[in-house]
Amino acid sequence: MTTELSRKDAVRAAAASGIPVALADLGALVRIPSIAFPGFDPGAVAQSAEAVAELVRGLDLFDSVEIRNAVIADTGEAGQPAVLATRAARNGRPTILLYAHHDVQPVGHESLWESPPFEPTLRQGRLYGRGAADDKAGIMAHVAALRALKQALGNDFDLGVVLFFEGEEEAGSRSFAQFLSDNAEALRADVIVVADSGNWDATTPALTVSLRGNTRFTLKVRTLEHASHSGMFGGAVPDAMLATVKMLSTLWDDDGAVAVPGLSERDAETPTYSEETLRDEAGLPEGVSPIGRGSILSRIWNKPSITITGIDAPSVANASNTLTPEVTVVISARVAPGQPAREAYAAVEAHLRANAPFGAQLEFVDQDYGDAFLVDTSGWAVAAARDALHEGYGVEPVDIGVGGSIPFIADLVREFPGAQILVTGVEDPHAKAHSPNESLHLDTFRNAVASEALLLEALDSRA
């Protein structure tokens, strides 16, 4: 009979031997421009879903492998295709749900990429390409870990496994809640692993235990019925850009900290993190100062932030000597753990209305909400995950907060209140997810695959 030690050794060896194939499969996925945003080819997302489903079918582990979608509740449209695979647990073993997403962010200006965004390219120990880290690497970490488990233990292990590979996370997971409701029995699990976060650094693994929430909306600011000559009326008539700039500037104080009444902060300890590290990881040049107050990680993990992520106004190329009648901006607010996203949105809207100058007319549309998340770290699955990360990386894992948001986790908590949720990932601080030159650190990926394979083996051994 295989001993516990030899089982682990076999799983670790299988995980290591499978990395070249996993990276080749990842490269094939990166080549598919699966952007789920409106205006992009939905056929690419469908192609990506089918490619992922083929990888899952190739495991020959699951009772069922299907491509499914759900209806978006507020529009009645079909959501983007997701891959759902199920394998029933046996002999009292737990069931684990492995989540990742196969859609990706738009590439932005291709001129900023050092290699084509959908042509996977190896440079200095990293694989470059859109989705190479976020989150097609998460899919391949799951697939590679299952391959290692099967290679080491055969096809007769007792652990129940569910795979849920979503197709619209970057576009807001608009059909996610309905998908959970439609497929609740198939998705039900004791442990849920969301592989869509990051690590402390390229060599130190992390378990994400807090995430900020977010609210995003579009604001239209209008001061004129039509454009007017700036020479004829400038100085007496407020243009929309003037009103917008003055109003938006009230969102922050002189230190760059959010100055909106009603937005809360979380009081929690944070590890040491230097300004030098911040400059390196964020790309903050010398001479440009950080913003906010308190420890750097408290500003990122535990306090709100507000960012203007888009603006529609006359472009530089189309600039003319006129007073602009209307400006439209997209505002994204990150919400401290502990505050509901809708409450935070209400505070921001009230602040903007109270600070609209010159009687500017405001219209708020396209509101989106995602609640923050705090992990209960007392569960047995958290302990098992920490042990597996330690074994896989050879370094003690760190519990981290993340300034970003994974709004659908609130849906998972609501639908499956008894499940233990583990937020992991394959990214390191230099992955540049969502940015030009996104990349995956290959050694981090190797260690992540080993860690997840060891976690699966530990759960399969759990009585």
N, C-alpha and C positions, 0 to 999 in steps of 0.2 A: 504494500500500500504506500502511496506517495505521502511523505511526511510534510508537515507544514512548511519546514525550511526549504525542502526541495521544491515544493509547489511555488513558493515565492521566487526561488532562484530560477526556476523554469519560466515563470511569467516575466521576470526581469530580462532574461536572455532573449525571450521571444519578442519583447517590446523593442529591444535594441536592434535585433536583426530585421525588424519590419520597417525601420525608419526610411531607408531608400525608396521603397515602394510607396510608403505614405506620402513622402515629399513629391514623388512623381504624380501621384493622384491629386495632391493639392495643386500642383502646377496646372493640371488639366482643368480643375475647377476655376482657378484664377483666370484662365483664358476666356471664361464665359462672363460677359458684362451684365451680370444679373442685378441691375439697378431697378428697384421697385417703385421709384418715385413716378408720379404722373409725368407724362411727356416722354418717357423712355420706353424702349421696346419691351412689351410684356412677354414676348416670345423668348427673350433671353432668360427671364426668370423661370419660365416653364422648362426651358432647356436645362437650366441649372438644377431644378428639382428632379428632372429625370436622370441626370448624371449622378446626383446624390443617391437617388433610389437604387440605381444600378450598383453603386458601391455597397449599399446595405444588403441588397439581394445577394451580392457576391459573398457575403459573410456566411450565408447558409445557416443562420442561427434562429431566424424569426418565424413565428407562426403566420404572421401577416406583414406585408410591406405594401403600403398604399401611398398614393399622392392624393391629398385632400385639400379642400379650402373651405372657408366659411363665409357667410354673408356679413358685410359691414353693416352694423346695426343702423347707423344714422343715414346711410345712403341707399341701402338695399343692393349695392354692388357686390360682386364676388371678390373675396380677398385673394391674395396671391397664394400660389400652391405651396403646401408644406408636405414634408415626408413624415409619415407616421408608421412605425414598426413596433410590433409587440411580441414578446416571448413570455409565457406564463411561468411564474415561480413554481418550484416543486419542493416537497419535503420541508415545508415551513420556512423556507428561505425568504428574505425580503425581496422587494421589487425596487429597482432603481430606474429613474427616468433621466435620460441624458439629453440635454437641450443645447442647441446652437442654432445659428441662422445662416442661410446660404445667400441672402441678398446682401448687397454692398452699397456703400456710399457712391454718389457721383464723383468723378475724378477731378473736377475743378479745371483749372487751366493746365492743359497737357504740357505746355512749355515749361512748367515748373518741375516736371518729372524727369529724372535723369535717365530713365529707361521707360519704354511704353507701359502704361498702367496695367494693361491686360496681357502683357508678355512677361511671364515669371522669369526673373533674372537673379542669378546668384552673384553677390558681391560681398566679400569680406565677412563670411560667416552668416549672411542674412539673405533671405529670399524676398525680393522686392516685387510688389504688384498689389493692385487694389483687391482687398479681401484676403491677401496672404496671411494677415494676422486677424483681422476683424471681418468675418468670423469663420471663414472657411477653414482656418487652422483649427478652430474649435470643433468643427465637424470631423476633421481628419484625426484629431486627438481621440475623439470618441471611437471612430472606426478603427484606428490603429490599436487602441487599447483592447477592443473586443477581439481583433485578430490575434493579439498576443494571448489573451485568455483562452481562446479556442485552440491555438497552437500548443499551449502548455498543458491544458486540461482536457482537450477533446471537446466534443459537442454535447457531453452529458452533464455539464455543471447545472446546478439547481437554481441559481440566481435568476430572478425575474428581471427582464430588461425591457424598457420602453425607449424608443428613440423619437424625438420630436424636433425636426429640423425645419424651422420657420422660414418663410419667404418674404417677409415684409417688416422685419424688425427696424431696419434703418429708416423706413418710411412711416414709422409710428405704430406698428403692430395693431392696425385699426380693426382687424377681425379677430384678434387674439382671444378676447374674452368670449366671443361667440364660439370660436373653435374649441376652447376649453369646455364650454357647456355642451356642445354637440358631441364631444368625444370624451366626456368625463370618465366613463368606465374604462376605456382603453388607456387613458393617461394616468389613472390612479396609481400612486406609488408610495412607498415608505420614505424614500430618499429622492430628492431632485437635485441634479447637478447642472447648474447653469454655467456653461463654459463661455463666458462673454465678458471677462474682466481681465485684470492684469496681475503682475507680480511686483514685489518690492524693487527688485532689479533683475538683471539678466541671469543671475545665479541664485537668488534667494526667492523661494516660493512664497505665495501669500494666499490667505483665505480672506475674501472680502466679507466683512461683517457689518458694514454700513454703507449705504448709498444715499446720496441726496435725491430728493424728488425734483420734478421740473414742471413748469407751466410755460407754454409757448403760445403766442397770439400775434395777430396782425392788427396794427393800429393805423387808421387813416386820419390824417390831420388836414383840415380844410379851412382856409381863411378868405377865399375869393370865389366868385362865381365863374370867373374865367381869368386867364393870364392877362396881365396889364403891363404897359410900358414902364420899365423901372425908372426911366428918366422923368416921365410925366407924373408918376404917382409915388415913387420911392421916397421914403421919409415921412409919408403920411399914412400909407396903407401897409399893414403887416402882410408879408408873404408867408406861405406855409412853412418854408424852410426855417425862417426866423423863429416862428412859433415852435416848430418841432425841436430845434436845437436848444432853445431856452427851456422848454419843458423837459426834455430828456436829461438835461444837465442836472436837474434836481434829484435824479435817481441815486446819485452818489455824492458823498461829501468830498472835502478837499484831499483826503487820503485815498480816495477811490473805494472806500467802503460803502456798502449799500446804505442808503439813507431813507428807506421807506418805512414809515410806522406800520406796525402790524406784522412785519416779517421777523420770525424768531430765530434764535441761535441755539445750538446744542452745546452743553457744557460737558466736555469729555477730554480725557488726556490724549495727547498725540505723541508719537515718537519724535526723536530729534531729526530734523531735516534742515539742511543749511540753505542759505541763499545761493551759495555756489552751486549746489545740486539743482536747485530750482532753475538757475540760469542755464545749466547744461541740458536739463531734460526738457525745458519748455522752449529753449531757443531765445532766451531773453538777453539782448545785447548789453554790453557795458554802457552805462550812462542812462539806461532806461530802468527806472526803479520799480520794484514790486508795489502792489497796491494793498490796501487793507491794514488791519491791525491784529495783534495777537500772533501766536505761533503760525508759521507758514501753513502747516498741515491743518490747523484749525480753520484757517480761512478757506481751504479747499474742501475739507471733509464736513465741517460742522457749522458753517455760516452760509447765508444766502449769497448768491451772486446774480448780477443782471448783465446781459450782453445784447447788444443790437446786432443781430446776425444778418440782416438784409435791409436794403433801402431802395425804394423806387422814387426817383426824382430825375429831372433832366440830366443826362449824362454830360461829361466834359465835351464830348464830340458834338453834342446837340445844344450846348449852352447858348442862350441868347439873352439879350438885355430885357428880360421880362421878370415880373414878379410871379413866382410859382404859386398856382392856386391850391394844389394838393400834394402832399407827400405821404407815402406809405412806408411803414417800417415793420419789420418782424422783430419781436422782442422775446428773448428766451431768459427765463429766470430759473436758477437752481435753488431748490428749497431745502432748508436744513432738516435733517432727520427729526421726526417728531411733529412736524407741522403738515397738515393736509394740503395737497397741492391747490385745491379749489380755494381754500382759505388764503393761501399766499397770493393767488391770482386776484382775488377780491381786494386785497391790500394794495397791490400794484395798480389796479385799475382806479381805485379810489384816490390814490396819490396823484396819478396822472390827471384825473379830472379836476382835482383840487389845484393843480399847478399849471393848467392850460392857460397860457397868456393871451391877452387881447380878445378873449371870448372865442378862441379857436374852437371849431366844431370837431369833435372826436367820434370816431366809430371803431368799435372793437369787434373783430370777427375772427373766425377760425381758431377758437380757443382749444387748447389741448392740455391734458393734465396727466401727470404720473406721480404717484405717491412715493415717498422715500421708503427705505427698507432697513430694518435692524435685525440681524440674525440672533436667534437664541443660541448661544454658544454652549449651552449645558447638555445638549443631546449627544447620544452615543455616536451618531454619524459624523458630527464635527470632530470628535476625538479620533475616529477612524480615518477621516480625511487628513487630519494633521499628521498622523503616523505615516500615512501613505506618501504625503508630500515630503516628509523627512527622509523616508527611505528612497524615494525617487530622485530627489535632488542632492541628498547627502548633506543637507543644511536644514536647521530648524526653520519651520515656516513662521511667517509674521502675520498677525491679524491686522488688516488694514481697512481704512475707510476709502471710499472713492468719491471724488467730486462729481463724477458723471452719474447718470441715472439709467436704471433698467426698469421702466415703469410697469412692465407686465408682471414683475414679481409680485406686485400687490394683487394681481388677478390670480396668480398661483396660490398665494396665501389664502385668499377668499374661497377659491374652489376646493383646495386641498388643505384644510387647516391642520390636519394631523401629520402632514409630510414635513420632514426636515429638509431645509433648502440650503444647499452649499453653492456659493458663488466662487468659481475658480476662473482660470484663464491661461492663455499662452502668450499674452503680450508682456513686453517689458517697457520701461519708460521711454525707450527710443523707437518704439514701433510706429509712431506717427499715424495711428489709426485716424481715419477721416481726413487726413492731410495728404498732400503730394508726397511721393516716395514712402508710402506705407511699406513696412517690412516685418518679417518674422525672424527672430533670432533662433538659429537652428538648434543650438544646444538647449535653449529654453524649451523648444518643442520636444526634443528627445526626452528631457527630464519630465515634462508634463505628461507625455504618453506613458512613460514608466510609472509615474505616480498614479495615474488613473487606472492602469492595468492592475497595479498592486491594490488599489482600493476595491476594484471589482473582485479580486481574489479574496480579500478580507471579508467582504460582504457575503460571498459565496460560502465562506467557512463559518459564517455566523449561525449559530443554532437558533 
